[in-house]
Amino acid sequence: KLPLTVEDILNFGEGNRELFIKSSTYSIIPITVTETGLTISWIFSSDPKSVSFSVVYQESEEAPLDQCKVLIPMTRCNSHKETIRGQVKVRNSGIYMLIFDNTFSRFISKRVFYHLTVERPVIYDGSDFP
């Protein structure tokens, strides 16, 4: 478990990161967000087979897990056949957890190649209006 901040993701660069997920386990990428209105986007693929993916929101590290909000329910993805893309809009500050789940696989470990981006909203202030 490696908490990322928005600044970490902004400094990600173009390359993919790699996660190794052993069989019967899962891996979490927690992203700590302090400002609202951002959009967190992800792209990932897996090898050799599919993984399940979910996004969960936790208000703070102290918040009990049963009070976490599931933003994207656990879904099995054919990420070994196609690149999976998605995004979530940050409505509240807190921890947004990207969960890569391989608990259904009893013998096969997976590699997940992922890339994250964060976009700040463009706020039009009218300054270019003549």
Secondary structure, DSSP 8 states (H G I E B T S, - for coil): ---EEHHHHHT--SS-EEEEE-TT-EEEEEEEE-SSS-EEEEEEEEESS-EEEEEEEESSTTS-GGG-EEEEEEEEE-TTTS-EEEEEE--SSEEEEEEEE-TT-SS--EEEEEEEEEE------STT--
